[in-house]
Every structure is written in structure tokens, then in C-alpha cells.
């Protein structure tokens, strides 16, 4: 098993098992909100969920497996919201608005709340969990490149795809850098990130 492999647990099929998994995840989220990822313990999780510890390990063989599920759910929520925004883009005007709205939405869900901040901070030490986030960023770079190309009538070249990957990585780093800043500073950074991307796309003078 390499450093990027996380053991999978049993997949819930019946309604009862799905409810149990939801209870485990909801309890884990509350524990992370109350303290942090580092303080999360599988034994305490089982106790708080009023479940045998064996039931928890049945679905999540390790804390890493549990964090993987939480992280994937969190990324899926961001992806859902951003995809809905991207689906409203049909021309240059809506592209400008869409980019700005997508950046705001990403910040609010990923870093503008306790769960997003604590999940990010608590999963950076693990290469497999970091890779999930990196892969998600690359996927979005491809989606953005396609949306930009479709709207602007350009070709998705390898260079353009690399540029979109840089947009995503730069945006993410900038958003993280103002997590603890005042709301006014956060908005200035979000505005400037949008301006930089729009200038690169020649949509802003």
C-alpha cells in the first residue's frame, strides 16, 4: 500500500446502514467544529455517536478513511455550487459575473467557515488527502478551460490548460492567506483575484 492509498470500508446499501454512516459523519463534523481534526478520535467518535467502535471501523477502517469521506463531501459541495454558477455562463458578460461569483462562493464554502478551515488545516499533513484536493483542482482547471474556451471562442491548448491550473492554484493560495483577515480585506483580495483572472483573459482593462 503506497502513501496515496487509503483503505476503503464497507459501502452502505440499506437505508439503516446509510443512516448509520450519516450519523458517524455528522458526529465527526460536530467534533471537528468543537475542537479540530487532530483531536478527532475514532473511539470518542463511536462513544459520541452511541455506536460500537466496531461499527465505525466497519465503514471507516481508519481516521484517514473518515477524513477522506468528509473531504470528498466538502469538495463535492463546492463543486456543486460552482458548477451551478458556471452553467449560467453563456457570453462574455455572464463570464465576468460568473468568475467573480464563483470565487466568492469558493471562499465562503472552502475557507469562510469553521468546518472548511479546520478540514483544510487538518488534512494537509497527509499526502493522500492533499492529493485528493490537488486532483480536484486539476479537474476544475479542465472545466474552467473548457468553459472559457467555449465562451471566448478559443482553443483549449496545453498552454491554456496550464494557465487555468495556475489560476486555480493562485486563487486557492490567495484565499487561504486571508482566512483570518477582516471581512473588508477578504473582499479586496477576492476582488483582485477576479481582476487578475479577467485581465489575463482580456476581459478587463
Secondary structure by P-SEA (a helix, b strand, c coil): ccccbbbbccccccaaaaaaaaaaaaaaaaaaaacccccccaaaaaaaacccaaaaaaccccaaaaaaaaaaaaaaaaaaaaaaaaaacccaaaaaaaaaaaaaaaaaaccccaaaaaaaaaccccaaaaaaaaaaaaaaaaaaaaaaaaaacccccaaaaaaaaaaaaaaaaaaaaaccccaaaaaaaaaaaaaaaaaaacccc
